Amino acid sequence: MTMSSETPALEAQGLVKHFPVHRIRQRLRGRGEVVHAVDDVSLTLRSGEVTALVGESGSGKSTVARLLAGLYPLTDGTIAIGGATVRATRGRLFREHVRRVQMVFQDPFGSLNPVHTIAYHLTRPLKVHGLAKSRAATRAATVELLEQVNLTPAEQYLAKYPHELSGGQLQRIAIARALAAEPEVLLADEPVSMLDVSIRLGILNLLAGLVKSLGLAMLYITHDIASARYFATTTLVMYAGRVIEGGPSEELVRNPAHPYTQLLLASAPDPDRAGRDPELLDAGEPPSLVNPPEGCRFHPRCPHAMDICRTEAPGTTELRPGHWTRCWLYSASAETSSAASKEHLT
Ligand SMILES: Nc1ncnc2c1ncn2[C@@H]1O[C@H](COP(=O)(O)OP(=O)(O)OP(=O)(O)O)[C@@H](O)[C@H]1O
Protein backbone atom coordinates (compact mmCIF):
# COMPACT_ATOMS: atom_id res chain seq x y z
CA MET A 1 0.00 0.00 0.00
CA THR A 2 1.30 3.50 -0.83
CA MET A 3 1.31 6.01 1.98
CA SER A 4 0.07 9.54 1.23
CA SER A 5 1.25 12.43 3.37
CA GLU A 6 -2.26 12.43 4.89
CA THR A 7 -2.04 8.80 5.99
CA PRO A 8 -1.24 8.67 9.70
CA ALA A 9 1.96 6.79 10.58
CA LEU A 10 -0.10 4.96 13.19
CA GLU A 11 -3.80 4.92 13.97
CA ALA A 12 -5.34 3.05 16.88
CA GLN A 13 -9.11 2.59 17.25
CA GLY A 14 -10.98 1.43 20.34
CA LEU A 15 -8.01 -0.22 22.08
CA VAL A 16 -8.95 -2.37 25.04
CA LYS A 17 -6.58 -4.27 27.33
CA HIS A 18 -7.83 -6.33 30.24
CA PHE A 19 -5.29 -8.23 32.35
CA PRO A 20 -6.59 -11.29 34.23
CA VAL A 21 -6.19 -11.06 38.01
CA HIS A 22 -4.46 -14.20 39.21
CA ARG A 23 -5.43 -14.52 42.81
CA ILE A 24 -5.77 -17.94 44.36
CA ARG A 25 -8.97 -16.94 46.17
CA GLN A 26 -10.55 -15.79 42.94
CA ARG A 27 -9.63 -18.97 41.17
CA LEU A 28 -11.24 -20.96 43.96
CA ARG A 29 -14.36 -18.83 43.67
CA GLY A 30 -14.24 -19.25 39.90
CA ARG A 31 -14.54 -15.50 39.27
CA GLY A 32 -12.52 -14.27 36.31
CA GLU A 33 -11.80 -10.71 37.46
CA VAL A 34 -9.70 -8.48 35.23
CA VAL A 35 -7.75 -5.22 35.49
CA HIS A 36 -9.39 -2.78 33.04
CA ALA A 37 -6.02 -1.20 32.18
CA VAL A 38 -7.09 0.35 28.84
CA ASP A 39 -10.68 0.87 27.70
CA ASP A 40 -11.69 2.30 24.33
CA VAL A 41 -8.56 4.32 23.56
CA SER A 42 -8.19 5.79 20.07
CA LEU A 43 -5.29 7.90 18.86
CA THR A 44 -3.52 9.02 15.70
CA LEU A 45 0.23 9.57 15.34
CA ARG A 46 1.47 11.62 12.37
CA SER A 47 4.95 11.77 10.83
CA GLY A 48 7.04 14.70 12.04
CA GLU A 49 4.77 15.31 15.07
CA VAL A 50 4.90 14.57 18.78
CA THR A 51 1.73 13.52 20.58
CA ALA A 52 1.85 13.50 24.39
CA LEU A 53 -0.06 10.98 26.50
CA VAL A 54 -0.36 12.45 29.98
CA GLY A 55 -1.78 10.99 33.18
CA GLU A 56 -0.95 9.90 36.69
CA SER A 57 0.67 6.61 37.65
CA GLY A 58 -1.48 3.58 36.84
CA SER A 59 -3.72 5.37 34.31
CA GLY A 60 -2.69 2.94 31.56
CA LYS A 61 -0.16 4.98 29.56
CA SER A 62 2.55 2.30 29.39
CA THR A 63 -0.02 -0.34 28.52
CA VAL A 64 -1.17 1.77 25.54
CA ALA A 65 2.46 2.03 24.36
CA ARG A 66 3.03 -1.70 24.73
CA LEU A 67 -0.14 -2.45 22.77
CA LEU A 68 0.98 -0.12 19.97
CA ALA A 69 4.44 -1.73 19.91
CA GLY A 70 2.94 -5.22 19.64
CA LEU A 71 4.37 -6.26 23.03
CA TYR A 72 0.91 -7.21 24.37
CA PRO A 73 -1.96 -8.79 22.44
CA LEU A 74 -5.08 -6.61 22.21
CA THR A 75 -8.22 -7.55 24.10
CA ASP A 76 -10.07 -5.50 21.48
CA GLY A 77 -9.52 -2.71 18.96
CA THR A 78 -7.39 -2.21 15.87
CA ILE A 79 -3.99 -0.74 15.04
CA ALA A 80 -3.08 0.45 11.54
CA ILE A 81 0.50 1.32 10.58
CA GLY A 82 0.90 3.41 7.44
CA GLY A 83 -2.78 2.80 6.67
CA ALA A 84 -2.59 -1.01 6.86
CA THR A 85 -4.30 -2.79 9.76
CA VAL A 86 -1.95 -4.99 11.77
CA ARG A 87 -3.33 -8.47 12.18
CA ALA A 88 -0.31 -10.75 12.61
CA THR A 89 0.78 -11.76 16.10
CA ARG A 90 3.79 -13.74 14.83
CA GLY A 91 5.81 -14.31 11.67
CA ARG A 92 7.21 -11.89 9.10
CA LEU A 93 4.37 -9.34 9.25
CA PHE A 94 4.57 -9.20 13.03
CA ARG A 95 8.37 -8.69 12.88
CA GLU A 96 7.74 -5.84 10.45
CA HIS A 97 5.28 -4.29 12.96
CA VAL A 98 7.77 -4.43 15.84
CA ARG A 99 10.49 -2.98 13.59
CA ARG A 100 8.34 -0.04 12.47
CA VAL A 101 7.17 0.85 15.99
CA GLN A 102 10.06 1.17 18.45
CA MET A 103 10.05 1.96 22.17
CA VAL A 104 12.36 3.94 24.42
CA PHE A 105 11.84 3.04 28.07
CA GLN A 106 12.01 5.07 31.25
CA ASP A 107 15.01 3.30 32.82
CA PRO A 108 18.15 3.50 30.66
CA PHE A 109 20.11 1.46 33.24
CA GLY A 110 17.64 -1.42 33.11
CA SER A 111 17.00 -1.38 29.36
CA LEU A 112 20.62 -2.13 28.34
CA ASN A 113 22.33 -5.45 29.07
CA PRO A 114 25.34 -4.90 31.37
CA VAL A 115 27.35 -7.78 29.86
CA HIS A 116 27.28 -6.42 26.30
CA THR A 117 29.14 -3.50 24.71
CA ILE A 118 27.46 -0.49 23.12
CA ALA A 119 28.52 -1.84 19.68
CA TYR A 120 26.63 -5.08 20.45
CA HIS A 121 23.46 -3.19 21.47
CA LEU A 122 23.47 -1.23 18.20
CA THR A 123 24.45 -4.02 15.80
CA ARG A 124 21.86 -6.46 17.18
CA PRO A 125 18.78 -4.69 15.72
CA LEU A 126 20.64 -4.14 12.43
CA LYS A 127 21.22 -7.89 12.19
CA VAL A 128 17.79 -8.96 13.46
CA HIS A 129 16.05 -6.78 10.88
CA GLY A 130 18.56 -7.46 8.10
CA LEU A 131 19.47 -3.78 7.74
CA ALA A 132 23.26 -4.01 7.33
CA LYS A 133 24.63 -6.62 4.97
CA SER A 134 28.40 -6.53 5.59
CA ARG A 135 30.76 -5.91 8.52
CA ALA A 136 31.81 -2.60 7.03
CA ALA A 137 28.19 -1.52 6.51
CA THR A 138 27.32 -2.55 10.09
CA ARG A 139 30.25 -0.56 11.48
CA ALA A 140 29.34 2.51 9.40
CA ALA A 141 25.69 2.25 10.53
CA THR A 142 26.61 2.05 14.25
CA VAL A 143 28.88 5.09 13.92
CA GLU A 144 26.10 7.02 12.18
CA LEU A 145 23.61 6.04 14.90
CA LEU A 146 25.93 7.34 17.63
CA GLU A 147 26.40 10.57 15.71
CA GLN A 148 22.61 10.95 15.36
CA VAL A 149 22.30 10.96 19.16
CA ASN A 150 25.28 13.31 19.54
CA LEU A 151 27.68 10.79 21.08
CA THR A 152 30.89 11.76 19.33
CA PRO A 153 33.55 10.78 18.51
CA ALA A 154 31.50 7.63 17.97
CA GLU A 155 34.52 5.26 18.04
CA GLN A 156 35.08 6.23 21.66
CA TYR A 157 31.74 4.63 22.69
CA LEU A 158 31.64 1.40 20.68
CA ALA A 159 33.74 -0.76 23.00
CA LYS A 160 32.30 0.63 26.23
CA TYR A 161 29.93 -1.21 28.58
CA PRO A 162 26.75 0.36 29.97
CA HIS A 163 28.25 0.84 33.47
CA GLU A 164 30.91 3.12 31.97
CA LEU A 165 28.32 5.65 30.78
CA SER A 166 26.11 8.21 32.54
CA GLY A 167 22.30 7.98 32.63
CA GLY A 168 21.96 10.59 29.91
CA GLN A 169 24.49 8.83 27.67
CA LEU A 170 22.72 5.50 28.24
CA GLN A 171 19.38 7.03 27.25
CA ARG A 172 21.03 8.32 24.05
CA ILE A 173 22.24 4.76 23.37
CA ALA A 174 18.69 3.45 23.97
CA ILE A 175 17.39 6.03 21.47
CA ALA A 176 20.11 5.05 18.96
CA ARG A 177 19.18 1.38 19.39
CA ALA A 178 15.53 2.23 18.65
CA LEU A 179 16.61 4.20 15.54
CA ALA A 180 18.73 1.25 14.33
CA ALA A 181 15.52 -0.53 13.32
CA GLU A 182 14.63 2.41 11.02
CA PRO A 183 11.22 2.89 12.65
CA GLU A 184 8.41 5.17 11.53
CA VAL A 185 6.97 5.46 15.04
CA LEU A 186 8.83 6.07 18.28
CA LEU A 187 7.09 5.47 21.62
CA ALA A 188 9.00 7.24 24.38
CA ASP A 189 7.72 6.07 27.78
CA GLU A 190 8.77 8.68 30.37
CA PRO A 191 12.15 8.99 28.60
CA VAL A 192 13.57 11.61 30.97
CA SER A 193 11.88 10.98 34.32
CA MET A 194 14.80 8.91 35.70
CA LEU A 195 17.45 11.37 34.52
CA ASP A 196 18.96 14.34 36.36
CA VAL A 197 16.84 17.44 35.90
CA SER A 198 19.82 19.25 34.33
CA ILE A 199 20.05 16.89 31.35
CA ARG A 200 16.34 16.31 30.67
CA LEU A 201 15.95 19.20 28.28
CA GLY A 202 18.92 18.00 26.21
CA ILE A 203 17.29 14.57 25.72
CA LEU A 204 13.88 16.10 24.90
CA ASN A 205 15.50 18.45 22.38
CA LEU A 206 17.37 15.52 20.83
CA LEU A 207 14.09 13.61 20.43
CA ALA A 208 12.33 16.68 19.00
CA GLY A 209 15.17 17.11 16.48
CA LEU A 210 14.98 13.44 15.41
CA VAL A 211 11.22 13.68 14.95
CA LYS A 212 11.77 16.54 12.49
CA SER A 213 14.92 15.31 10.72
CA LEU A 214 13.76 11.68 10.32
CA GLY A 215 10.03 12.42 9.97
CA LEU A 216 9.21 10.15 12.92
CA ALA A 217 5.79 10.01 14.52
CA MET A 218 6.30 10.09 18.27
CA LEU A 219 4.18 9.28 21.30
CA TYR A 220 5.64 10.98 24.37
CA ILE A 221 4.37 9.46 27.61
CA THR A 222 4.69 11.59 30.72
CA HIS A 223 3.24 12.53 34.10
CA ASP A 224 4.30 16.08 33.41
CA ILE A 225 1.71 18.11 31.54
CA ALA A 226 4.05 21.14 31.48
CA SER A 227 6.65 19.24 29.42
CA ALA A 228 3.88 18.02 27.11
CA ARG A 229 2.97 21.64 26.38
CA TYR A 230 6.59 22.44 25.56
CA PHE A 231 7.27 19.35 23.51
CA ALA A 232 4.11 18.00 21.87
CA THR A 233 1.83 19.33 19.12
CA THR A 234 -1.12 17.40 20.52
CA THR A 235 -1.81 16.32 24.09
CA LEU A 236 -4.07 13.48 25.20
CA VAL A 237 -5.02 13.16 28.86
CA MET A 238 -5.61 9.68 30.25
CA TYR A 239 -7.49 8.79 33.42
CA ALA A 240 -8.17 5.27 34.75
CA GLY A 241 -7.74 3.55 31.39
CA ARG A 242 -9.57 6.10 29.24
CA VAL A 243 -8.51 9.19 27.28
CA ILE A 244 -10.73 11.94 28.66
CA GLU A 245 -9.49 15.03 26.81
CA GLY A 246 -7.37 15.80 23.78
CA GLY A 247 -6.36 18.74 21.65
CA PRO A 248 -3.58 21.06 20.53
CA SER A 249 -1.21 21.20 23.54
CA GLU A 250 -1.21 24.97 24.00
CA GLU A 251 -5.00 25.23 23.70
CA LEU A 252 -5.54 22.32 26.10
CA VAL A 253 -3.24 23.80 28.77
CA ARG A 254 -4.74 27.28 28.44
CA ASN A 255 -8.35 26.09 28.40
CA PRO A 256 -8.49 22.72 30.18
CA ALA A 257 -12.07 21.45 30.06
CA HIS A 258 -12.24 18.16 31.96
CA PRO A 259 -12.08 18.52 35.76
CA TYR A 260 -9.30 15.90 35.79
CA THR A 261 -7.17 17.94 33.34
CA GLN A 262 -7.79 20.93 35.59
CA LEU A 263 -6.63 18.86 38.57
CA LEU A 264 -3.44 17.83 36.73
CA LEU A 265 -2.68 21.44 35.85
CA ALA A 266 -3.45 22.69 39.35
CA SER A 267 -1.01 20.08 40.70
CA ALA A 268 1.75 20.92 38.19
CA PRO A 269 4.81 22.66 39.64
CA ASP A 270 4.03 25.99 37.97
CA PRO A 271 4.11 28.98 40.34
CA ASP A 272 1.34 30.70 38.36
CA ARG A 273 -1.00 27.78 38.86
CA ALA A 274 -0.02 25.97 42.08
CA GLY A 275 -2.87 25.77 44.55
CA ARG A 276 -5.27 27.62 42.26
CA ASP A 277 -8.14 25.33 43.05
CA PRO A 278 -7.81 23.72 46.49
CA GLU A 279 -11.21 22.06 45.99
CA LEU A 280 -9.69 20.03 43.14
CA LEU A 281 -6.38 19.35 44.86
CA ASP A 282 -8.17 17.61 47.72
CA ALA A 283 -9.95 15.36 45.29
CA GLY A 284 -8.71 11.91 46.42
CA GLU A 285 -7.10 8.90 44.75
CA PRO A 286 -7.52 7.12 41.40
CA PRO A 287 -9.96 4.20 41.45
CA SER A 288 -9.31 0.46 41.38
CA LEU A 289 -9.15 -0.77 37.81
CA VAL A 290 -10.45 -4.19 38.85
CA ASN A 291 -13.85 -2.66 39.68
CA PRO A 292 -13.73 0.74 38.01
CA PRO A 293 -16.56 3.17 38.85
CA GLU A 294 -19.66 3.03 36.66
CA GLY A 295 -20.27 5.98 34.35
CA CYS A 296 -17.46 8.50 34.22
CA ARG A 297 -14.49 6.96 36.05
CA PHE A 298 -13.54 10.33 37.50
CA HIS A 299 -16.93 10.95 39.15
CA PRO A 300 -15.92 9.85 42.70
CA ARG A 301 -13.23 12.59 42.69
CA CYS A 302 -15.08 15.19 40.68
CA PRO A 303 -16.42 18.26 42.52
CA HIS A 304 -18.92 18.82 39.68
CA ALA A 305 -20.34 15.26 39.46
CA MET A 306 -24.02 15.01 38.50
CA ASP A 307 -26.37 12.03 38.65
CA ILE A 308 -25.72 11.03 35.04
CA CYS A 309 -21.94 10.91 35.68
CA ARG A 310 -22.49 8.04 38.15
CA THR A 311 -24.32 5.82 35.69
CA GLU A 312 -23.32 6.58 32.08
CA ALA A 313 -19.93 7.05 30.47
CA PRO A 314 -19.86 10.37 28.59
CA GLY A 315 -19.29 10.46 24.84
CA THR A 316 -16.95 12.83 23.06
CA THR A 317 -17.84 16.54 22.82
CA GLU A 318 -15.82 18.83 20.52
CA LEU A 319 -15.26 22.19 22.23
CA ARG A 320 -13.14 24.00 19.63
CA PRO A 321 -11.53 22.69 16.43
CA GLY A 322 -9.43 19.68 17.44
CA HIS A 323 -10.10 20.16 21.19
CA TRP A 324 -12.50 17.61 22.65
CA THR A 325 -13.43 16.09 25.99
CA ARG A 326 -15.42 13.26 27.45
CA CYS A 327 -17.36 14.98 30.22
CA TRP A 328 -21.09 15.34 30.84
CA LEU A 329 -20.62 19.00 31.81
CA TYR A 330 -20.06 19.82 28.15
CA SER A 331 -22.50 17.40 26.58
CA ALA A 332 -25.64 18.87 25.00
CA SER A 333 -27.43 15.62 25.83
CA ALA A 334 -26.83 16.03 29.60
CA GLU A 335 -29.99 18.05 30.24
CA THR A 336 -29.44 17.58 33.94
CA SER A 337 -26.14 19.47 34.07
CA SER A 338 -26.46 22.36 36.44
CA ALA A 339 -25.67 25.90 35.36
CA ALA A 340 -23.79 26.31 38.62
CA SER A 341 -21.39 23.50 37.77
CA LYS A 342 -20.72 24.97 34.34
CA GLU A 343 -20.18 28.44 35.72
CA HIS A 344 -17.62 27.10 38.18
CA LEU A 345 -15.56 25.68 35.32
CA THR A 346 -15.20 28.84 33.27
N1 LIG B 1 1.18 -7.19 33.02
C1 LIG B 1 0.22 -6.72 33.82
N2 LIG B 1 -0.58 -7.58 34.51
C2 LIG B 1 -1.58 -7.10 35.30
N3 LIG B 1 -1.85 -5.79 35.48
C3 LIG B 1 -1.09 -4.91 34.82
C4 LIG B 1 -0.02 -5.32 33.96
N4 LIG B 1 0.57 -4.20 33.45
C5 LIG B 1 -0.10 -3.14 33.95
N5 LIG B 1 -1.10 -3.57 34.78
C6 LIG B 1 -2.05 -2.72 35.50
O1 LIG B 1 -2.66 -1.89 34.52
C7 LIG B 1 -2.87 -0.59 35.04
C8 LIG B 1 -2.20 0.43 34.15
O2 LIG B 1 -0.78 0.28 34.26
P1 LIG B 1 0.25 1.10 33.37
O3 LIG B 1 1.63 0.67 33.76
O4 LIG B 1 -0.13 1.00 31.95
O5 LIG B 1 0.00 2.60 33.89
P2 LIG B 1 0.90 3.89 33.70
O6 LIG B 1 -0.05 5.02 33.52
O7 LIG B 1 1.90 3.66 32.63
O8 LIG B 1 1.63 4.03 35.09
P3 LIG B 1 3.14 4.49 35.42
O9 LIG B 1 3.20 5.93 35.04
O10 LIG B 1 3.28 4.24 36.88
O11 LIG B 1 4.04 3.62 34.57
C9 LIG B 1 -2.33 -0.60 36.47
O12 LIG B 1 -3.42 -0.85 37.35
C10 LIG B 1 -1.38 -1.76 36.46
O13 LIG B 1 -1.28 -2.33 37.76
The ligand as a Gaussian input file, in Angstrom:
#p B3LYP/6-31G(d) Opt

LIG

0 1
 N        1.180000      -7.186000      33.024000
 C        0.224000      -6.722000      33.822000
 N       -0.579000      -7.579000      34.511000
 C       -1.580000      -7.103000      35.302000
 N       -1.854000      -5.786000      35.481000
 C       -1.089000      -4.908000      34.818000
 C       -0.017000      -5.316000      33.961000
 N        0.568000      -4.195000      33.445000
 C       -0.103000      -3.141000      33.947000
 N       -1.097000      -3.570000      34.776000
 C       -2.050000      -2.722000      35.496000
 O       -2.664000      -1.893000      34.518000
 C       -2.871000      -0.585000      35.042000
 C       -2.203000       0.431000      34.147000
 O       -0.785000       0.285000      34.262000
 P        0.252000       1.103000      33.372000
 O        1.635000       0.665000      33.761000
 O       -0.134000       1.001000      31.948000
 O        0.003000       2.601000      33.890000
 P        0.900000       3.893000      33.700000
 O       -0.049000       5.019000      33.516000
 O        1.904000       3.662000      32.629000
 O        1.628000       4.029000      35.094000
 P        3.143000       4.488000      35.416000
 O        3.202000       5.931000      35.041000
 O        3.277000       4.242000      36.884000
 O        4.036000       3.621000      34.571000
 C       -2.328000      -0.604000      36.474000
 O       -3.418000      -0.849000      37.345000
 C       -1.380000      -1.759000      36.465000
 O       -1.280000      -2.334000      37.757000

